[in-house]
Amino acid sequence: MQIDRDLILRLENLAKLELSEEEREHLCKDMTNILQMVEKLKELDTSNIEPLTYISDAVNMLREDQIKVQVTNEQALSNAPEKSEPYFKVPKVMQ
């Protein structure tokens, strides 16, 4: 895969970013280096390596839920940009 200015512009658009030309060049170099590193990893012989199922030997360590600090509705809504007591008001996401 070739990392070029067009790809960076598409990614910038998808991520809703506004980068300077210098930042685009830096990002292009970084992404190229990452891809080169991944290609280097492909050279390793992993035929005798078992796939990793779990990172650690720890078993689910569940605990009982405990109520520690509760806030009132007024406290929870105090910094809300929009509210309709006693709820947060958010933009409609489904039609």
N, CA, C and O atoms as a GROMACS GRO file, in nm:
protein
  380
    1MET      N    1   0.085  -0.118   0.000
    1MET     CA    2   0.000   0.000   0.000
    1MET      C    3   0.088   0.123   0.000
    1MET      O    4   0.186   0.132   0.075
    2GLN      N    5   0.054   0.217  -0.084
    2GLN     CA    6   0.130   0.341  -0.096
    2GLN      C    7   0.062   0.450  -0.014
    2GLN      O    8  -0.056   0.479  -0.034
    3ILE      N    9   0.138   0.509   0.076
    3ILE     CA   10   0.086   0.621   0.155
    3ILE      C   11   0.125   0.749   0.080
    3ILE      O   12   0.243   0.781   0.069
    4ASP      N   13   0.025   0.820   0.031
    4ASP     CA   14   0.053   0.944  -0.041
    4ASP      C   15  -0.040   1.055   0.009
    4ASP      O   16  -0.122   1.033   0.099
    5ARG      N   17  -0.026   1.170  -0.048
    5ARG     CA   18  -0.103   1.286  -0.005
    5ARG      C   19  -0.253   1.263  -0.020
    5ARG      O   20  -0.331   1.306   0.065
    6ASP      N   21  -0.295   1.197  -0.128
    6ASP     CA   22  -0.438   1.171  -0.150
    6ASP      C   23  -0.496   1.084  -0.039
    6ASP      O   24  -0.607   1.109   0.009
    7LEU      N   25  -0.422   0.981   0.001
    7LEU     CA   26  -0.469   0.895   0.109
    7LEU      C   27  -0.479   0.973   0.240
    7LEU      O   28  -0.577   0.959   0.313
    8ILE      N   29  -0.379   1.055   0.268
    8ILE     CA   30  -0.382   1.136   0.389
    8ILE      C   31  -0.502   1.230   0.388
    8ILE      O   32  -0.568   1.247   0.490
    9LEU      N   33  -0.532   1.290   0.273
    9LEU     CA   34  -0.647   1.380   0.263
    9LEU      C   35  -0.778   1.305   0.285
    9LEU      O   36  -0.868   1.356   0.352
   10ARG      N   37  -0.788   1.184   0.231
   10ARG     CA   38  -0.910   1.104   0.254
   10ARG      C   39  -0.925   1.067   0.400
   10ARG      O   40  -1.034   1.076   0.457
   11LEU      N   41  -0.814   1.025   0.463
   11LEU     CA   42  -0.818   0.991   0.605
   11LEU      C   43  -0.851   1.114   0.690
   11LEU      O   44  -0.926   1.105   0.788
   12GLU      N   45  -0.795   1.226   0.653
   12GLU     CA   46  -0.822   1.352   0.723
   12GLU      C   47  -0.972   1.384   0.716
   12GLU      O   48  -1.031   1.425   0.816
   13ASN      N   49  -1.030   1.365   0.601
   13ASN     CA   50  -1.173   1.390   0.584
   13ASN      C   51  -1.256   1.292   0.666
   13ASN      O   52  -1.350   1.333   0.734
   14LEU      N   53  -1.221   1.164   0.661
   14LEU     CA   54  -1.297   1.063   0.735
   14LEU      C   55  -1.289   1.086   0.887
   14LEU      O   56  -1.386   1.064   0.959
   15ALA      N   57  -1.172   1.129   0.933
   15ALA     CA   58  -1.152   1.152   1.076
   15ALA      C   59  -1.196   1.292   1.117
   15ALA      O   60  -1.187   1.329   1.235
   16LYS      N   61  -1.244   1.369   1.021
   16LYS     CA   62  -1.288   1.506   1.046
   16LYS      C   63  -1.177   1.588   1.113
   16LYS      O   64  -1.199   1.656   1.213
   17LEU      N   65  -1.057   1.579   1.054
   17LEU     CA   66  -0.942   1.654   1.101
   17LEU      C   67  -0.908   1.765   1.004
   17LEU      O   68  -0.945   1.759   0.886
   18GLU      N   69  -0.839   1.864   1.052
   18GLU     CA   70  -0.787   1.970   0.967
   18GLU      C   71  -0.638   1.980   0.996
   18GLU      O   72  -0.598   2.038   1.097
   19LEU      N   73  -0.557   1.924   0.909
   19LEU     CA   74  -0.413   1.921   0.930
   19LEU      C   75  -0.344   2.026   0.843
   19LEU      O   76  -0.392   2.061   0.735
   20SER      N   77  -0.232   2.073   0.893
   20SER     CA   78  -0.150   2.163   0.811
   20SER      C   79  -0.070   2.077   0.713
   20SER      O   80  -0.064   1.955   0.727
   21GLU      N   81  -0.011   2.141   0.615
   21GLU     CA   82   0.069   2.067   0.516
   21GLU      C   83   0.186   1.997   0.584
   21GLU      O   84   0.222   1.885   0.548
   22GLU      N   85   0.245   2.062   0.683
   22GLU     CA   86   0.357   2.003   0.758
   22GLU      C   87   0.310   1.879   0.834
   22GLU      O   88   0.381   1.778   0.838
   23GLU      N   89   0.192   1.887   0.896
   23GLU     CA   90   0.138   1.773   0.970
   23GLU      C   91   0.106   1.657   0.874
   23GLU      O   92   0.127   1.541   0.909
   24ARG      N   93   0.057   1.689   0.755
   24ARG     CA   94   0.029   1.585   0.655
   24ARG      C   95   0.156   1.511   0.616
   24ARG      O   96   0.158   1.389   0.608
   25GLU      N   97   0.263   1.587   0.593
   25GLU     CA   98   0.390   1.526   0.555
   25GLU      C   99   0.443   1.438   0.667
   25GLU      O  100   0.492   1.328   0.643
   26HIS      N  101   0.433   1.487   0.790
   26HIS     CA  102   0.479   1.410   0.906
   26HIS      C  103   0.398   1.281   0.922
   26HIS      O  104   0.453   1.175   0.948
   27LEU      N  105   0.266   1.293   0.905
   27LEU     CA  106   0.178   1.176   0.915
   27LEU      C  107   0.209   1.075   0.805
   27LEU      O  108   0.209   0.955   0.830
   28CYS      N  109   0.234   1.123   0.686
   28CYS     CA  110   0.268   1.036   0.574
   28CYS      C  111   0.396   0.957   0.606
   28CYS      O  112   0.402   0.837   0.582
   29LYS      N  113   0.498   1.026   0.658
   29LYS     CA  114   0.623   0.958   0.694
   29LYS      C  115   0.600   0.855   0.804
   29LYS      O  116   0.650   0.743   0.797
   30ASP      N  117   0.524   0.893   0.907
   30ASP     CA  118   0.496   0.802   1.018
   30ASP      C  119   0.422   0.678   0.971
   30ASP      O  120   0.457   0.566   1.009
   31MET      N  121   0.320   0.697   0.888
   31MET     CA  122   0.242   0.583   0.840
   31MET      C  123   0.326   0.492   0.750
   31MET      O  124   0.312   0.370   0.754
   32THR      N  125   0.411   0.551   0.670
   32THR     CA  126   0.502   0.473   0.586
   32THR      C  127   0.595   0.389   0.673
   32THR      O  128   0.619   0.272   0.644
   33ASN      N  129   0.648   0.450   0.780
   33ASN     CA  130   0.735   0.376   0.872
   33ASN      C  131   0.661   0.261   0.940
   33ASN      O  132   0.717   0.153   0.959
   34ILE      N  133   0.536   0.284   0.977
   34ILE     CA  134   0.457   0.179   1.040
   34ILE      C  135   0.437   0.063   0.944
   34ILE      O  136   0.453  -0.053   0.981
   35LEU      N  137   0.401   0.093   0.820
   35LEU     CA  138   0.382  -0.013   0.721
   35LEU      C  139   0.512  -0.089   0.695
   35LEU      O  140   0.509  -0.211   0.677
   36GLN      N  141   0.624  -0.020   0.692
   36GLN     CA  142   0.753  -0.088   0.674
   36GLN      C  143   0.783  -0.180   0.791
   36GLN      O  144   0.836  -0.290   0.771
   37MET      N  145   0.748  -0.138   0.912
   37MET     CA  146   0.769  -0.222   1.030
   37MET      C  147   0.682  -0.348   1.022
   37MET      O  148   0.728  -0.457   1.055
   38VAL      N  149   0.557  -0.332   0.979
   38VAL     CA  150   0.468  -0.448   0.965
   38VAL      C  151   0.521  -0.543   0.860
   38VAL      O  152   0.518  -0.665   0.879
   39GLU      N  153   0.571  -0.490   0.749
   39GLU     CA  154   0.630  -0.575   0.645
   39GLU      C  155   0.751  -0.651   0.700
   39GLU      O  156   0.772  -0.767   0.666
   40LYS      N  157   0.828  -0.586   0.784
   40LYS     CA  158   0.945  -0.650   0.846
   40LYS      C  159   0.899  -0.765   0.936
   40LYS      O  160   0.964  -0.870   0.939
   41LEU      N  161   0.789  -0.746   1.009
   41LEU     CA  162   0.737  -0.851   1.095
   41LEU      C  163   0.690  -0.972   1.016
   41LEU      O  164   0.696  -1.085   1.065
   42LYS      N  165   0.644  -0.950   0.893
   42LYS     CA  166   0.598  -1.061   0.809
   42LYS      C  167   0.713  -1.156   0.773
   42LYS      O  168   0.689  -1.270   0.734
   43GLU      N  169   0.837  -1.109   0.786
   43GLU     CA  170   0.951  -1.192   0.754
   43GLU      C  171   0.978  -1.298   0.861
   43GLU      O  172   1.051  -1.394   0.836
   44LEU      N  173   0.921  -1.282   0.980
   44LEU     CA  174   0.945  -1.376   1.089
   44LEU      C  175   0.877  -1.509   1.062
   44LEU      O  176   0.766  -1.514   1.010
   45ASP      N  177   0.946  -1.618   1.097
   45ASP     CA  178   0.889  -1.751   1.084
   45ASP      C  179   0.808  -1.782   1.209
   45ASP      O  180   0.864  -1.802   1.317
   46THR      N  181   0.677  -1.786   1.195
   46THR     CA  182   0.589  -1.813   1.308
   46THR      C  183   0.519  -1.948   1.294
   46THR      O  184   0.417  -1.972   1.359
   47SER      N  185   0.573  -2.035   1.211
   47SER     CA  186   0.507  -2.163   1.186
   47SER      C  187   0.502  -2.252   1.310
   47SER      O  188   0.410  -2.332   1.322
   48ASN      N  189   0.598  -2.241   1.401
   48ASN     CA  190   0.599  -2.325   1.522
   48ASN      C  191   0.548  -2.253   1.645
   48ASN      O  192   0.567  -2.300   1.757
   49ILE      N  193   0.483  -2.140   1.626
   49ILE     CA  194   0.432  -2.061   1.738
   49ILE      C  195   0.281  -2.083   1.748
   49ILE      O  196   0.208  -2.067   1.650
   50GLU      N  197   0.237  -2.120   1.869
   50GLU     CA  198   0.094  -2.139   1.890
   50GLU      C  199   0.025  -2.003   1.900
   50GLU      O  200   0.081  -1.909   1.957
   51PRO      N  201  -0.094  -1.993   1.846
   51PRO     CA  202  -0.167  -1.865   1.856
   51PRO      C  203  -0.194  -1.831   2.002
   51PRO      O  204  -0.220  -1.920   2.084
   52LEU      N  205  -0.188  -1.703   2.034
   52LEU     CA  206  -0.213  -1.657   2.170
   52LEU      C  207  -0.364  -1.642   2.188
   52LEU      O  208  -0.430  -1.567   2.117
   53THR      N  209  -0.415  -1.716   2.287
   53THR     CA  210  -0.558  -1.708   2.313
   53THR      C  211  -0.586  -1.599   2.415
   53THR      O  212  -0.676  -1.517   2.396
   54TYR      N  213  -0.510  -1.598   2.524
   54TYR     CA  214  -0.529  -1.498   2.629
   54TYR      C  215  -0.394  -1.436   2.662
   54TYR      O  216  -0.291  -1.503   2.659
   55ILE      N  217  -0.396  -1.310   2.692
   55ILE     CA  218  -0.272  -1.240   2.724
   55ILE      C  219  -0.221  -1.279   2.863
   55ILE      O  220  -0.101  -1.290   2.884
   56SER      N  221  -0.312  -1.300   2.956
   56SER     CA  222  -0.270  -1.337   3.091
   56SER      C  223  -0.345  -1.462   3.136
   56SER      O  224  -0.442  -1.504   3.074
   57ASP      N  225  -0.297  -1.520   3.245
   57ASP     CA  226  -0.362  -1.640   3.300
   57ASP      C  227  -0.473  -1.605   3.397
   57ASP      O  228  -0.537  -1.695   3.452
   58ALA      N  229  -0.497  -1.478   3.420
   58ALA     CA  230  -0.600  -1.435   3.515
   58ALA      C  231  -0.738  -1.479   3.468
   58ALA      O  232  -0.772  -1.469   3.350
   59VAL      N  233  -0.816  -1.526   3.561
   59VAL     CA  234  -0.954  -1.565   3.534
   59VAL      C  235  -1.040  -1.445   3.568
   59VAL      O  236  -0.999  -1.358   3.645
   60ASN      N  237  -1.160  -1.439   3.512
   60ASN     CA  238  -1.249  -1.326   3.542
   60ASN      C  239  -1.251  -1.301   3.692
   60ASN      O  240  -1.291  -1.386   3.771
   61MET      N  241  -1.209  -1.184   3.729
   61MET     CA  242  -1.207  -1.146   3.870
   61MET      C  243  -1.320  -1.047   3.891
   61MET      O  244  -1.298  -0.926   3.891
   62LEU      N  245  -1.440  -1.100   3.910
   62LEU     CA  246  -1.557  -1.015   3.923
   62LEU      C  247  -1.575  -0.973   4.068
   62LEU      O  248  -1.532  -1.043   4.159
   63ARG      N  249  -1.638  -0.862   4.088
   63ARG     CA  250  -1.666  -0.813   4.222
   63ARG      C  251  -1.809  -0.762   4.225
   63ARG      O  252  -1.869  -0.734   4.121
   64GLU      N  253  -1.862  -0.752   4.342
   64GLU     CA  254  -1.996  -0.698   4.359
   64GLU      C  255  -1.994  -0.549   4.328
   64GLU      O  256  -1.899  -0.479   4.364
   65ASP      N  257  -2.099  -0.500   4.264
   65ASP     CA  258  -2.111  -0.357   4.242
   65ASP      C  259  -2.134  -0.288   4.375
   65ASP      O  260  -2.212  -0.334   4.458
   66GLN      N  261  -2.066  -0.178   4.393
   66GLN     CA  262  -2.083  -0.100   4.516
   66GLN      C  263  -2.110   0.045   4.479
   66GLN      O  264  -2.039   0.103   4.397
   67ILE      N  265  -2.211   0.101   4.540
   67ILE     CA  266  -2.242   0.242   4.519
   67ILE      C  267  -2.148   0.322   4.607
   67ILE      O  268  -2.147   0.305   4.729
   68LYS      N  269  -2.069   0.409   4.546
   68LYS     CA  270  -1.973   0.487   4.624
   68LYS      C  271  -2.014   0.633   4.632
   68LYS      O  272  -2.037   0.685   4.741
   69VAL      N  273  -2.022   0.698   4.519
   69VAL     CA  274  -2.057   0.841   4.518
   69VAL      C  275  -2.177   0.859   4.426
   69VAL      O  276  -2.175   0.817   4.311
   70GLN      N  277  -2.280   0.922   4.479
   70GLN     CA  278  -2.396   0.949   4.397
   70GLN      C  279  -2.410   1.100   4.380
   70GLN      O  280  -2.379   1.178   4.471
   71VAL      N  281  -2.456   1.139   4.263
   71VAL     CA  282  -2.480   1.281   4.238
   71VAL      C  283  -2.629   1.301   4.220
   71VAL      O  284  -2.702   1.211   4.178
   72THR      N  285  -2.673   1.419   4.252
   72THR     CA  286  -2.814   1.452   4.234
   72THR      C  287  -2.839   1.484   4.087
   72THR      O  288  -2.744   1.506   4.011
   73ASN      N  289  -2.965   1.487   4.047
   73ASN     CA  290  -2.999   1.526   3.910
   73ASN      C  291  -2.946   1.665   3.879
   73ASN      O  292  -2.895   1.690   3.769
   74GLU      N  293  -2.957   1.756   3.974
   74GLU     CA  294  -2.910   1.893   3.952
   74GLU      C  295  -2.759   1.895   3.927
   74GLU      O  296  -2.711   1.965   3.839
   75GLN      N  297  -2.684   1.817   4.007
   75GLN     CA  298  -2.540   1.811   3.988
   75GLN      C  299  -2.504   1.750   3.853
   75GLN      O  300  -2.414   1.798   3.784
   76ALA      N  301  -2.574   1.644   3.816
   76ALA     CA  302  -2.545   1.576   3.690
   76ALA      C  303  -2.574   1.667   3.571
   76ALA      O  304  -2.502   1.664   3.471
   77LEU      N  305  -2.677   1.747   3.580
   77LEU     CA  306  -2.717   1.834   3.469
   77LEU      C  307  -2.651   1.972   3.473
   77LEU      O  308  -2.671   2.052   3.382
   78SER      N  309  -2.573   2.000   3.576
   78SER     CA  310  -2.519   2.135   3.594
   78SER      C  311  -2.432   2.181   3.477
   78SER      O  312  -2.431   2.300   3.445
   79ASN      N  313  -2.359   2.091   3.412
   79ASN     CA  314  -2.273   2.131   3.300
   79ASN      C  315  -2.327   2.086   3.164
   79ASN      O  316  -2.257   2.096   3.064
   80ALA      N  317  -2.449   2.037   3.161
   80ALA     CA  318  -2.507   1.990   3.036
   80ALA      C  319  -2.531   2.108   2.942
   80ALA      O  320  -2.587   2.209   2.984
   81PRO      N  321  -2.489   2.095   2.815
   81PRO     CA  322  -2.513   2.205   2.721
   81PRO      C  323  -2.661   2.229   2.698
   81PRO      O  324  -2.704   2.344   2.683
   82GLU      N  325  -2.740   2.121   2.695
   82GLU     CA  326  -2.884   2.135   2.681
   82GLU      C  327  -2.950   2.034   2.773
   82GLU      O  328  -2.903   1.921   2.786
   83LYS      N  329  -3.059   2.075   2.836
   83LYS     CA  330  -3.130   1.984   2.926
   83LYS      C  331  -3.278   2.013   2.922
   83LYS      O  332  -3.323   2.124   2.890
   84SER      N  333  -3.352   1.912   2.956
   84SER     CA  334  -3.496   1.923   2.970
   84SER      C  335  -3.528   1.847   3.098
   84SER      O  336  -3.546   1.725   3.096
   85GLU      N  337  -3.535   1.918   3.206
   85GLU     CA  338  -3.543   1.857   3.340
   85GLU      C  339  -3.634   1.736   3.340
   85GLU      O  340  -3.744   1.745   3.284
   86PRO      N  341  -3.597   1.627   3.397
   86PRO     CA  342  -3.470   1.592   3.461
   86PRO      C  343  -3.378   1.514   3.366
   86PRO      O  344  -3.309   1.422   3.412
   87TYR      N  345  -3.376   1.546   3.237
   87TYR     CA  346  -3.301   1.467   3.140
   87TYR      C  347  -3.198   1.552   3.064
   87TYR      O  348  -3.211   1.674   3.055
   88PHE      N  349  -3.096   1.483   3.010
   88PHE     CA  350  -3.005   1.546   2.916
   88PHE      C  351  -3.078   1.555   2.782
   88PHE      O  352  -3.152   1.464   2.745
   89LYS      N  353  -3.060   1.664   2.712
   89LYS     CA  354  -3.120   1.680   2.580
   89LYS      C  355  -3.010   1.659   2.476
   89LYS      O  356  -2.908   1.729   2.478
   90VAL      N  357  -3.030   1.563   2.387
   90VAL     CA  358  -2.929   1.530   2.286
   90VAL      C  359  -2.990   1.534   2.148
   90VAL      O  360  -3.112   1.523   2.133
   91PRO      N  361  -2.907   1.551   2.045
   91PRO     CA  362  -2.960   1.553   1.909
   91PRO      C  363  -3.023   1.419   1.872
   91PRO      O  364  -2.978   1.314   1.918
   92LYS      N  365  -3.125   1.423   1.791
   92LYS     CA  366  -3.191   1.302   1.744
   92LYS      C  367  -3.095   1.226   1.653
   92LYS      O  368  -3.036   1.284   1.562
   93VAL      N  369  -3.079   1.095   1.676
   93VAL     CA  370  -2.986   1.017   1.596
   93VAL      C  371  -3.056   0.914   1.508
   93VAL      O  372  -2.995   0.859   1.416
   94MET      N  373  -3.182   0.886   1.535
   94MET     CA  374  -3.257   0.788   1.455
   94MET      C  375  -3.385   0.854   1.406
   94MET      O  376  -3.443   0.940   1.472
   95GLN      N  377  -3.428   0.812   1.288
   95GLN     CA  378  -3.551   0.872   1.234
   95GLN      C  379  -3.660   0.770   1.224
   95GLN      O  380  -3.771   0.803   1.181
   0.00000   0.00000   0.00000
